[in-house]
Amino acid sequence: MPMVQTRHGALHYLEVGTGVPLVLLHGNTYSATTQERLAARFADEHRVISPDLLGHGQSARPEGLFSPRYFTLQGEALADLLTGLFDRPVPLFGMSAGGISALNAICICPERIAGLILDGVFHQVTTATVDAHHHSTANMSPSWHRYMGKQHGEEWWPLLNANIERTIEQLAVARTIVAPCLETIRVPTIIFQGGKDAFVPDAQAHIVASAIHAARLVYEAEAGHLIAWRNPDAFRERVRRFLHEQVSSLFAEEA
């Protein structure tokens, strides 16, 4: 299995396609494998690297991960992966917890990140996010539990899900800022937000978008959490245009 050693243990990753590198980061309780169809959409122009976040899939499960430092640790491990795999800045595409991890990584290694594509991210965990997690867990079907068991291991999956819920609760109680250096970000950034996103209140997405210099907010009033899955072709084309227009130097280098 392809692995990169980080300060918090090994990160497993999948790779598909050739061309300009693009790092794809899944959300909480998902894995690199669950994003294979999404990665394939970009494989015609990109070498897509999809890591398992810490605690997920085949990646390390470090002690102390499920704590108020959860996103800090994810960002540190991601920063180490970027330094280990690439010798130039690359764009990151992060969904939900993957996007928050990317926002923590850029605080550590801004020189390794060429642009940010963020889908369903927040500045601070709210009670709405806690409630959405509880509702999601309560309504998971047996078939979904079996599928997640295959992704993470049958014994680990229920522990992972419960630990994520407890961590989100801790972050909400502590009112922890999970995206800590937004004002310092100077790379091209596009943020996707759905008006019916139960996990991310509109106000949270607007805080992130307004704090990052020249960030572009794409708002779809009828969309829920993670716009990437709502209209795949339209989403792919919007991201493609963003990368070509805003991170175009990478494509020139590749050519």
C-alpha positions in Angstrom: 0.0 0.0 0.0 1.3 3.5 -0.8 2.1 5.3 2.5 3.8 8.5 3.6 5.2 8.7 7.1 4.1 11.7 9.1 4.7 13.0 12.7 1.5 11.2 13.7 2.0 8.0 11.8 1.6 6.7 8.3 -1.0 8.2 5.9 -2.3 5.7 3.3 -3.2 7.1 -0.1 -4.6 6.1 -3.5 -3.5 7.6 -6.8 -5.1 7.8 -10.2 -4.5 9.8 -13.4 -1.6 11.8 -14.7 -0.9 15.5 -15.1 -1.0 18.4 -12.6 -1.2 17.0 -9.0 -4.5 17.4 -7.2 -4.9 16.3 -3.6 -8.4 15.1 -2.8 -9.4 15.0 0.9 -12.5 13.1 2.1 -14.8 14.0 5.0 -15.2 12.4 8.4 -16.0 8.7 8.5 -15.3 8.4 4.8 -12.1 7.1 3.1 -10.0 7.5 0.0 -11.8 4.5 -1.4 -15.2 6.1 -1.1 -13.9 9.0 -3.3 -12.7 6.8 -6.2 -15.5 7.9 -8.5 -14.9 11.6 -7.7 -11.2 11.2 -8.2 -11.8 9.6 -11.6 -13.6 12.7 -12.8 -10.4 14.7 -12.6 -8.0 12.0 -13.7 -7.9 13.2 -17.3 -6.0 16.3 -16.3 -4.6 15.5 -12.9 -2.6 13.0 -10.9 -5.1 12.7 -8.1 -3.8 11.8 -4.7 -6.5 10.7 -2.2 -5.2 10.1 1.3 -7.1 8.5 4.2 -7.2 11.0 7.0 -5.8 9.9 10.3 -8.0 7.4 12.0 -9.7 6.5 8.7 -9.2 3.7 6.2 -5.7 2.3 6.3 -4.0 5.4 7.9 -2.6 5.5 11.4 -4.8 5.9 14.5 -2.6 8.0 16.8 -3.3 8.4 20.5 -5.0 11.7 21.3 -6.5 12.1 17.8 -10.1 12.3 19.1 -9.7 15.5 21.1 -10.1 19.3 20.6 -6.8 19.0 18.6 -8.4 16.7 16.1 -8.1 19.1 13.1 -4.7 20.4 14.2 -3.3 16.8 14.0 -5.0 16.2 10.7 -3.5 19.4 9.3 0.0 18.5 10.6 -0.1 15.0 9.1 -1.4 16.5 5.8 1.4 19.0 5.8 3.9 16.2 6.2 2.3 14.3 3.3 2.6 17.3 1.0 6.2 17.8 1.9 6.9 14.1 1.4 5.2 13.7 -1.9 5.8 17.0 -3.8 8.6 19.5 -4.4 6.2 22.3 -5.5 2.9 23.8 -4.5 -0.2 21.7 -5.4 -4.0 22.4 -5.2 -6.0 20.8 -2.4 -9.7 19.8 -2.8 -11.2 19.2 0.6 -14.7 18.2 1.5 -16.1 18.9 5.0 -13.5 17.6 7.5 -11.1 17.2 4.6 -11.5 20.9 3.9 -10.9 21.8 7.5 -7.8 19.7 7.5 -6.6 21.6 4.4 -7.2 24.9 6.2 -5.0 23.6 9.1 -2.3 22.4 6.7 -1.9 25.7 5.0 -1.1 27.3 8.4 1.9 25.0 8.6 3.2 24.7 5.0 1.7 27.6 2.9 4.6 27.1 0.4 3.3 23.6 -0.5 -0.3 24.7 -1.4 -1.2 26.4 -4.7 -4.9 26.7 -4.3 -7.9 25.6 -2.2 -11.2 24.0 -3.3 -13.4 23.7 -0.2 -16.8 22.1 -0.1 -18.9 22.3 3.1 -16.4 23.9 5.6 -16.8 25.9 8.8 -14.8 28.1 11.1 -16.2 26.9 14.4 -18.3 23.8 15.4 -21.8 24.7 16.3 -24.7 22.8 17.9 -26.2 22.5 14.4 -23.2 20.4 13.4 -23.5 18.3 16.5 -27.2 17.7 15.8 -26.5 16.9 12.2 -23.9 14.2 13.2 -26.4 12.7 15.7 -29.1 12.6 13.1 -26.8 11.1 10.5 -25.7 8.3 12.8 -29.3 7.6 14.0 -30.4 7.1 10.4 -27.6 5.0 9.0 -28.9 1.9 7.3 -27.5 -1.6 8.1 -26.1 -1.7 4.5 -24.2 1.6 5.1 -22.8 0.2 8.3 -21.6 -2.9 6.4 -20.0 -0.7 3.7 -18.2 1.5 6.3 -17.1 -1.7 8.1 -15.3 -2.7 4.9 -13.7 0.7 4.6 -12.3 1.0 8.1 -12.5 -2.5 9.5 -15.5 -4.1 11.1 -14.2 -3.7 14.7 -12.8 -0.1 14.2 -15.8 1.4 12.3 -18.2 1.7 15.2 -15.4 3.1 17.4 -14.4 5.6 14.7 -18.0 6.8 14.3 -18.6 7.2 18.0 -15.2 8.9 18.5 -16.0 11.4 15.7 -19.3 12.2 17.3 -17.7 12.8 20.7 -15.0 14.9 19.2 -17.5 17.1 17.4 -19.4 17.5 20.7 -16.1 18.5 22.5 -15.3 21.1 19.9 -18.8 22.6 20.1 -18.6 22.8 23.9 -15.1 24.4 23.8 -16.1 26.7 21.0 -12.9 25.8 19.3 -11.8 27.7 16.2 -11.0 24.9 13.8 -9.8 27.0 10.9 -7.2 29.2 12.7 -5.3 31.2 10.2 -7.8 32.3 7.5 -6.6 35.9 7.3 -3.1 34.8 6.3 -4.2 32.7 3.3 -3.1 34.2 0.0 -3.7 31.3 -2.5 -6.7 31.2 -4.9 -9.6 29.8 -3.0 -13.1 28.7 -4.0 -15.7 27.7 -1.4 -18.9 25.7 -2.1 -21.8 26.0 0.3 -25.3 24.6 0.1 -28.2 26.6 1.6 -29.7 23.4 3.1 -26.5 22.1 4.6 -27.4 20.8 8.0 -23.8 20.4 9.0 -22.6 23.9 8.1 -24.8 26.9 8.8 -24.6 29.6 6.2 -23.0 32.0 8.7 -20.0 29.6 9.1 -19.3 29.4 5.4 -19.5 33.2 5.1 -17.0 33.6 7.9 -14.5 31.4 6.1 -15.1 33.1 2.7 -14.9 36.7 4.0 -11.7 36.0 6.0 -9.7 34.5 3.2 -8.2 37.1 0.8 -10.2 37.2 -2.5 -11.9 33.9 -1.8 -14.8 33.0 -4.2 -18.0 31.7 -2.6 -20.3 29.5 -4.7 -23.7 29.3 -3.0 -26.5 27.0 -4.1 -29.6 27.6 -2.1 -31.2 24.2 -2.6 -28.1 22.1 -2.1 -27.2 20.2 1.1 -23.9 19.1 2.4 -21.2 18.5 -0.2 -22.1 20.1 -3.5 -19.5 17.9 -5.3 -22.1 15.1 -5.4 -25.2 17.3 -6.4 -24.4 17.8 -10.1 -21.2 16.0 -10.8 -20.6 17.3 -14.4 -21.3 21.0 -13.5 -19.2 20.8 -10.4 -16.3 19.3 -12.3 -16.5 22.0 -14.9 -16.6 24.8 -12.4 -13.5 23.3 -10.6 -11.7 22.8 -13.9 -12.3 26.5 -14.8 -11.1 27.6 -11.4 -7.9 25.6 -11.6 -7.1 26.7 -15.2 -7.9 30.4 -14.5 -6.5 30.8 -10.9 -3.8 28.1 -10.7 -2.8 28.3 -14.3 0.9 28.4 -13.7 0.8 24.7 -12.7 -0.6 23.7 -16.1 2.0 25.8 -17.9 4.8 24.0 -15.9 3.3 20.6 -16.8 3.2 21.5 -20.5 
